[in-house]
């Protein structure tokens, strides 16, 4: 999948939770990614993070930092 598309998707998920406290928004973003993104997508967004995480908004970035790939 296109890395820019994954960044966009992660940011959109995070944006949906932005009215919550930051900790809750990060947790809910992470939960959504863990539940609904396949392992390949999670590995690819982790690669984006490893290369600097360009484009990731703060809540999305914090969630991505906690992703576990099965």
Secondary structure by P-SEA (a helix, b strand, c coil): ccaaaaaaaaaaaaaaaccccaaaaaaaaaaaaaccccaaaaaaaaaaaaaccccccaaaaaaaaacccc
